[in-house]
Amino acid sequence: MAVPLFDTKTPVAPLRAEIDARIAAVLDGGAFILGPEVDAFERELADYLGARHVVSVANGTDAITIALQALGVGPGDEVVVPSFTFYASAEAIPPTGAAPVFCDVDRDTMNVTAETVKAALTPRTKAVVAVDLFGNPADVAAIEALGVPVVEDAAQAAGSLLRDRRTAALGTVGTLSFFPSKNLGCFGDGGAVVTDDDAIAEEARVLRFHGSRDKVSFERIGWNSRLDELQAAILRVLLPQLDGWAAGRRAAWSNYEAAGLWELVTPQTATSGAIPCWGLQVVRTPHAALLAQALPAAGIGARSYYSTPLHRQRALTPWAGDVIPLPATDALAQTHLAIPMNPLLSRADADEVTAAVQAALDGADASGAAGADAANAV
Ligand SMILES: Cc1ncc(COP(=O)(O)O)c(C=O)c1O
């Protein structure tokens, strides 16, 4: 592929010798679960985020479930979650016993807002999962001002800032994923719960280890959900690179702008006051379906990830009975498209993507397909 959708190899290549040495040190040390590397990584990540506590877990999905349970969410409760997000944001809710309630997003920022959340609140709402979609921070403070605690799902947004605060640390509790293609990705699965609240952190520590504090007495049904020492050792090498990679991702956005791409398709709007670390470059266009076919054929990575929003996913139908109208979600489902993004995406790459978009639109114009495509888009 000439310009792939994302690149998990090239940015870490210069770090190979240091990573190899850290892996060897873990093997020599013989501690593989909840050892010194996990302790050190949790401290270093908490310092980076400006948060009191980081509790690492096995993945970003578990992080949401554990964060919700640590907040006290359980059977009979409702948790508001956007329908336009990755499936895991909602999938993580039923294991707590609570019901997901779907809300809309803002069409331009693609994020939940206080207004879209408010429309889905009921007397049973116990929490909101607010997703920092594609790296764009959600306005968590505005949502918490409604009087409901937020689990900030920052899986796609490590390295972003909103009004001088780091994503994952914007509200009562935040979660991260270290899946390889994320902004801070390890070489396998990993995740974290982030909070300033001592009691929530303590609950999360108990929940990640079978509901036990001491490994011999078990207070509750918990989870076996831990970050491996090996992944923690690798993440300790990668974390100091995150801000540089974030700058690279913002430079990639500017390269697209300079290449003229924003005259052809509409980029996601950054939340007011945000400095996003773009996890994915997602654009809006009435020609999303056409480009999702034409760009890969031209060697350019492109994909519409959420063309079936969560309230229309089969597994979530038990909670989709009386969903409120979600007009922006339904429109975005048909008009969004992810195009290549990585910290090293150059002006030449941006030019190539832009030329391929232009060629696809010109070709479709000539055949009349673009008009039909646009007419079919909501
Ligand atoms: C928005 C969002 N939430 C949650 C997750 C779940 O993270 P993980 O794959 O580490 O379980 C992901 C990533 O895949 C995600 O994109």
The ligand as a Gaussian input file, in Angstrom:
#p B3LYP/6-31G(d) Opt

LIG

0 1
 C      -13.207000       4.136000      21.461000
 C      -12.652000       2.828000      21.913000
 N      -13.025000       2.348000      23.115000
 C      -12.550000       1.184000      23.586000
 C      -11.651000       0.434000      22.860000
 C      -11.222000      -0.891000      23.396000
 O       -9.852000      -1.010000      23.575000
 P       -9.171000      -2.456000      23.531000
 O       -9.109000      -2.881000      22.109000
 O       -7.816000      -2.233000      24.129000
 O      -10.003000      -3.376000      24.376000
 C      -11.210000       0.907000      21.614000
 C      -10.203000       0.203000      20.803000
 O      -10.143000      -0.724000      20.232000
 C      -11.743000       2.117000      21.121000
 O      -11.386000       2.585000      19.923000

